[in-house]
């Protein structure tokens, strides 16, 4: 059973993906997020990066619908999202495939210069695509940067994601994965 604290974190995740503020997630939300990502990350239409990332975002949407859209109405509500996430967390293989796979894709999307580490500038550009303010993204970056070196690495972000989804510790750095809870 998910604690109230983890439910708050998951609600925050749903809110930042609900780019149109309707209280649920639809494909149009993912399309809007992609438009913001493309602009912020400078993926010009027609380029390989633009097309590849658009396909990845849509694949993320399709995975979410498959996992969470219990009534098959083409939208994911908070309740559906909570139920699906709780089920996924309890199955390591599914968690690794779906959740950690999404984190991996986020790292690829955020690493604008492809050097294997996310700078604060890249992180802000990435998170502001998700209805997160630059101030919230900046604060989140400093919490997520576990070793304080000014970069977010794959290892840090994978641990942060595990914390976000599984930890009930209010001080866990991963709680800041999508800004303040």
Phi, psi and omega in degrees: 000135180284135176289165177298324179296314179293326175298321177297318179297316181292325175298318178300318179298318178296316182300316182288339175271345176276073190294344180256001174067037183262357180089005176204168181249134175231171178304323180300329176294317179293324177295319179293318176300317179298318178303317179294317178300314182301318179292309183294326182264000176062047174267102183291139177306140179088350178275162179300317180299315180300310184293319180294316182289325176297315178299320180294319179296316179294326176295322176298318177298314181298322177294319179296315179298316180300318184278326194241341185280078187299322183264006174056041180259007178081014176217156180242118179272169177302315181296316178298318181298315179298314181298314181294317181295319178299319178294319181293318180301326181282357181233100188307315182298316178293319178300312180297317183291309187275302185291306183292331174297321177293323177295316177302315180295321177299321178295318178297316181294321184282335184277077187302320182265004174058039180260004177086004176216147184260124175275168178297323179297315178296319182296317178296316179301320180291307185292328180292348173288346185247037179061028177249131183288161178298323178295316177296319180295320179297313179299317179299317181306313183292332174286320184283336180284083189300326182259002175067024183271001178088008179223152171253126180257169177303312182300316179298314184290327176293317177295321178299320179294317177300314178301314183303314186275335189241343187269142172255008179278113181298341181268359182296129181304324183297344177301340183268011185309321179237040179088191184292144179272000000 
